[in-house]
Each structure stands twice: as structure tokens, then as C-alpha cells.
Amino acid sequence: MEKMGQALGCIQVEQSTVAITEAFGKFDDVLQPGCHCLPWCFGKQAAGTLSLRVQQLDVRCETKTKDNVFVNVVASIQYRALAEKAQDAFYKLSNTRAQIQSYVFDVIRASVPKLELDAVFEQKNDIARAVEGELEKAMSHYGYEIVQTLIVDIEPDEHVKRAMNEINAAARMRVAANEKAEAEKILQIKRAEGDAESKYLAGLGVARQRQAIVDGLRDSVLAFSENVPGTSSKDVMDMVLVTQYFDTMKEIGASSKSNSVFIPHGPGAVRDIASQIRDGLLQASQNN
């Protein structure tokens, strides 16, 4: 209600406000903003003022969803009195805010129990439109206009919110675990491919090394046989193998930290090794 001054039968009505006057206790007129003469001698008096500004009422309503979760729904109602229906707005309702709150309770408690909790969050605009439609239809008879209705907050029980957060966190952790497993799978595949390629190249290197050794031994045997008359390929091969045998023993003995075991190590074993290598070379030559 706006402040109203009155002196010597004159009253001043503030901007965005109308004054309700009565004559001998009966409604007489609606005075617009400005200065007005109100002769009290004719039984006229100001019954009160009515604000035409937009007002806001926040209503908190507790209700239950379809999946039996209690929630607090906060609705923000913006309303104003209509100047052309100022008489109805002033006389028909004694407590406008309580009336609006009752309609909000009725609509929310009729709409939310039909929805599950997730749907309440998703369809809050539909709930707001339902509240606004019901209020508009009801309050227009009392000289009020519903400017806007908003559902500004939906608060489930604290335990429910904690459970929802845990469900969301678990879902995100599951996605993260899947992504991590997929990344490890890719790393293992790449590691296996690299290992296979490395072993393949190492095998090629060993094969080329052995081929080079065989070619070198063959050239050495041929050259020695040509330069030393009376020697056979067998004699040259035995000498080369004995030389390599002693070179190997020398390298093993030269290392102070060597833990290699060379069995057998007698000269007879060298003859056996030489026979085996020679037979292998001859067999390879026949196959070629």
C-alpha cells in the first residue's frame, strides 16, 4: 500500500497507485495518481490504496514424485493488480498472497506426483506453464494479472542428491575405465607390433651375420688351400675352428666378472664340434 496524504479534504495519490474512495461506507470511485478533492462533508473518504506495480511471491512447496522422492519445488510468481479492475482487486480478496500460494500448492501437488524425479527437472517449464495457466484463470476474477511464473529451484532430499551424485560419478568412472582400458589395449597392440618387428629385424641380422661368417670361412679355406700345397679343406677348417676355440677361451678368461661356463673344453670336443660344423656345411653345399 502506498502512502497517502490527506489534508483539508484533498488527497494525493502516488504514481503506479490508485486510491479507492467510499461514500458513507459504499464504494464510490477509483482515483488515479495525482491530487484529488475529497469533501468529507458529503461522507466521502479514502478506503485505501492499491499498488499497480509488479510484485513477486516465492512459494516453496514440498511434494512427492512418482518414484517416491520428496522434493521442495520453489515457484516464483510475478503478478500485479489491473487498474481497470481495481475495485475487484481491493474488495474481493483479503489476502492476495495467501490465495496465490494456495493455487500454486494445488497445481504443483497435482503435477509433480505424475512425474519421476528426472522428468521433474526436465519438464519444469511445463510445470511452470501449468501453474501460470491455473493462476491466470483464477486470479483474473479477482482483478489480478499473472505476469510470469517460474520454477526457480527443485531440491530433492539431501540423501537423494548424494545418491544421484554417486550414480553420476560411478557412470563417469565407468566411462573413464573403458577409455583407459581401450588406451592400454592400443598400447599393448603397438608394443606387440613393435616387438614383432624388432624380432623380425633381429632375425634378419642374425641370418646375414651367419651368412657372412660362412662366406668368410669359405673364402679363407679356399685361399689357404691354394697358397699351401698339400692341404685339404678339412685341414684348413679344423685349424680355423681350433683358432676360434682358443680365441673364445681367451675372451672368457680375460673378463674378471665372467660367469660363463664352457662345456666341454677339451681338444677332443673341438674335434667333435669341427666334425659337426663340417658336416653341416657339406650338407648345405649339397642342398644348394
C-alpha atoms as one frame of an Amber mdcrd trajectory, in Angstrom:
protein
   0.000   0.000   0.000   1.285   3.422  -0.930   1.495   6.326   1.454  -1.462
   8.679   1.085  -1.603  12.203   2.315  -4.837  13.888   3.273  -5.437  17.421
   4.444  -8.476  19.697   4.271 -10.415  17.259   2.073  -7.616  16.792  -0.512
  -5.612  13.632  -1.086  -2.527  12.853  -3.150  -2.239   9.522  -4.936   1.300
   8.354  -5.749   2.461   7.156  -9.141   1.691   3.485 -10.010  -1.005   3.574
  -7.343  -4.773   4.043  -7.333  -6.936   5.121  -4.390 -10.269   3.594  -3.517
 -12.864   6.054  -2.190 -16.116   5.337  -0.429 -19.226   7.438   0.239 -20.946
   6.618   3.503 -19.139   3.236   3.562 -20.023   2.280  -0.030 -17.608   2.087
  -2.949 -17.571   5.391  -4.799 -14.638   5.749  -7.192 -11.097   4.779  -8.179
  -8.725   7.739  -8.110  -5.757   7.801 -10.467  -2.322   9.213  -9.486  -2.390
  12.926  -8.717  -4.148  15.350  -6.357  -7.880  14.940  -5.744 -10.519  16.774
  -3.733 -12.400  14.556  -1.332 -15.121  16.517   0.507 -15.578  14.722   3.774
 -18.767  16.648   4.435 -20.523  14.545   1.769 -19.476  11.368   3.508 -16.592
  10.633   1.133 -13.414   9.153   2.435 -10.424   7.184   1.184 -10.790   3.473
   1.909  -7.213   2.693   0.934  -4.751   2.464  -1.932  -3.839  -0.303  -4.344
  -0.394  -0.699  -5.925  -0.258  -1.380  -9.659   3.393  -2.388  -9.640   4.545
  -5.895 -10.459   5.027  -7.867  -7.247   6.781 -11.158  -6.685   5.863 -14.038
  -4.429   8.187 -17.026  -3.875   6.312 -20.171  -2.902   8.097 -23.243  -1.539
   6.057 -26.412  -1.910   7.031 -29.879  -0.656   5.647 -32.773  -2.654   6.459
 -36.313  -3.787   7.416 -37.578  -7.227   6.154 -40.686  -8.979   9.218 -42.665
  -7.818   8.538 -41.691  -4.173  11.171 -38.986  -3.788  10.246 -35.951  -1.712
  11.254 -32.662  -3.286  10.892 -28.972  -2.458   9.731 -27.033  -5.505  10.230
 -23.260  -5.374   7.946 -21.261  -7.678   8.362 -17.546  -8.277   5.079 -15.777
  -9.131   5.119 -12.272 -10.608   1.712 -10.563 -10.538   0.053  -7.156 -10.479
  -3.354  -5.595  -9.946  -5.238  -4.364 -13.026  -6.200  -0.689 -12.969  -9.489
  -1.366 -14.766 -10.378  -3.993 -12.136  -9.096  -2.122  -9.119 -12.453  -2.465
  -7.323 -12.351  -6.264  -7.548  -8.686  -6.388  -6.544  -9.329  -4.219  -3.485
 -12.549  -5.738  -2.209 -12.709  -9.383  -3.313  -9.501 -10.636  -1.693  -8.419
 -10.024   1.858  -5.057 -11.809   1.479  -3.848 -11.940  -2.124  -0.544 -13.653
  -1.423  -2.156 -16.466   0.578  -4.653 -17.031  -2.234  -1.918 -17.271  -4.858
   0.077 -19.619  -2.636  -2.911 -21.954  -2.304  -3.310 -22.231  -6.076   0.420
 -22.874  -6.517   0.312 -25.663  -3.930  -2.686 -27.210  -5.650  -1.142 -27.249
  -9.155   2.346 -28.407  -8.109   0.998 -31.198  -5.903  -1.198 -32.326  -8.782
   1.544 -32.205 -11.447   4.764 -33.399  -9.784   3.417 -36.743  -8.435   2.770
 -37.787 -12.053   6.462 -37.441 -12.952   9.623 -39.241 -11.899  12.430 -37.199
 -10.385  14.470 -36.868 -13.588  11.349 -35.861 -15.508  10.604 -33.137 -12.944
  13.919 -31.476 -13.758  13.396 -31.907 -17.489   9.788 -30.672 -17.509   9.982
 -27.797 -15.037   8.885 -25.372 -17.757   5.738 -27.443 -18.305   5.049 -27.312
 -14.566   5.536 -23.529 -14.600   3.093 -23.161 -17.507   0.530 -25.304 -15.700
   0.834 -23.136 -12.570   0.623 -19.948 -14.611  -2.434 -21.144 -16.531  -4.307
 -22.076 -13.370  -3.395 -18.819 -11.619  -4.305 -16.720 -14.642  -7.713 -18.327
 -14.855  -8.403 -17.988 -11.134  -6.885 -14.589 -10.321  -8.427 -12.771 -13.306
 -11.767 -12.929 -11.467 -10.195 -11.015  -8.616  -8.675  -8.241 -10.706  -5.103
  -9.560 -10.852  -2.859 -10.420 -13.801  -0.189 -13.123 -13.642   2.834 -11.651
 -15.412   5.248 -14.589 -15.172   5.601 -17.905 -13.363   8.992 -19.534 -12.918
  10.152 -22.752 -11.259  13.389 -21.420  -9.825  14.525 -24.421  -7.791  13.909
 -28.145  -7.334  15.514 -29.535  -4.196  15.379 -33.296  -3.577  16.137 -34.754
  -0.169  19.805 -34.500   0.787  20.264 -38.280   0.766  18.718 -38.471  -2.703
  21.013 -35.755  -4.023  24.014 -37.591  -2.598  22.853 -40.835  -4.230  22.318
 -39.072  -7.565  25.810 -37.611  -7.392  27.249 -41.036  -6.606  25.389 -42.590
  -9.542  26.659 -39.880 -11.836  30.201 -40.267 -10.506  30.055 -44.055 -10.946
  28.852 -43.666 -14.535  31.669 -41.257 -15.320  34.216 -43.565 -13.679  32.907
 -46.443 -15.774  33.353 -44.409 -18.943  36.841 -43.388 -17.807  37.734 -47.021
 -17.089  36.564 -48.067 -20.546  38.602 -45.314 -22.154  41.649 -46.245 -20.079
  41.296 -49.931 -20.984  40.965 -49.036 -24.652  44.103 -46.894 -24.441  46.046
 -49.707 -22.726  44.807 -52.120 -25.388  46.111 -49.857 -28.124  49.453 -49.508
 -26.305  49.787 -53.282 -25.941  48.963 -53.814 -29.607  51.502 -51.219 -30.682
  54.055 -52.670 -28.252  53.468 -56.171 -29.636  53.736 -54.921 -33.205  56.983
 -53.152 -32.356  58.347 -56.251 -30.606  57.432 -58.446 -33.574  59.086 -56.025
 -35.988  62.164 -55.844 -33.761  62.460 -59.648 -33.593  61.961 -59.903 -37.337
  64.751 -57.417 -37.995  66.956 -59.109 -35.384  66.400 -62.430 -37.160  67.378
 -60.873 -40.457  70.527 -59.513 -38.823  71.481 -62.888 -37.337  70.863 -64.619
 -40.660  73.018 -62.107 -42.504  75.716 -62.388 -39.831  75.838 -66.164 -40.132
  75.853 -65.929 -43.903  78.765 -63.509 -43.711  80.662 -65.890 -41.361  80.078
 -68.848 -43.684  81.189 -66.802 -46.702  84.303 -65.652 -44.847  85.215 -69.167
 -43.764  84.726 -70.478 -47.268  86.941 -67.792 -48.779  89.592 -68.414 -46.106
  89.590 -72.155 -46.723  89.859 -71.732 -50.476  92.632 -69.165 -50.192  94.642
 -71.271 -47.721  94.265 -74.415 -49.856  95.557 -72.587 -52.903  98.535 -70.992
 -51.167  99.648 -74.044 -49.112 100.116 -77.125 -51.312  99.133 -80.495 -49.884
  96.441 -79.228 -47.523  92.852 -80.189 -47.817  89.750 -78.231 -46.994  89.264
 -80.409 -43.939  92.677 -79.486 -42.536  92.060 -75.785 -43.031  88.625 -75.979
 -41.422  89.984 -77.793 -38.394  92.684 -75.172 -37.947  90.188 -72.315 -38.219
  87.863 -73.909 -35.703  90.710 -74.540 -33.231  91.806 -70.939 -33.600  88.295
 -69.661 -32.902  88.029 -72.018 -29.948  91.134 -70.627 -28.304  90.068 -67.051
 -29.074  86.790 -67.703 -27.302  88.557 -69.200 -24.272  90.845 -66.190 -24.193
  87.935 -63.737 -24.160  86.206 -65.658 -21.387  89.344 -65.735 -19.262  90.111
 -62.028 -19.872  86.882 -60.898 -18.221  87.232 -60.679 -14.423  83.489 -60.754
 -13.912  82.715 -63.523 -16.329  80.337 -66.221 -15.111  80.200 -68.185 -18.372
  80.542 -71.945 -18.370  82.070 -73.502 -21.465  81.406 -77.284 -21.509  83.157
 -79.347 -22.814  86.515 -77.614 -23.159  88.984 -80.372 -24.069  90.700 -80.624
 -27.505  88.614 -83.714 -28.277  85.483 -81.633 -28.008  86.885 -79.257 -30.604
  87.273 -82.166 -32.998  83.668 -83.158 -32.414  82.496 -79.570 -32.946  84.589
 -79.321 -36.085  83.080 -82.523 -37.431  79.584 -81.245 -36.782  80.190 -77.900
 -38.425  81.918 -79.521 -41.402  79.071 -81.966 -41.880  76.593 -79.115 -41.721
  78.496 -77.125 -44.324  78.811 -80.082 -46.640  75.115 -80.845 -46.302  74.254
 -77.230 -47.037  76.510 -77.313 -50.120  74.785 -80.475 -51.372  71.364 -78.933
 -50.867  72.447 -75.876 -52.815
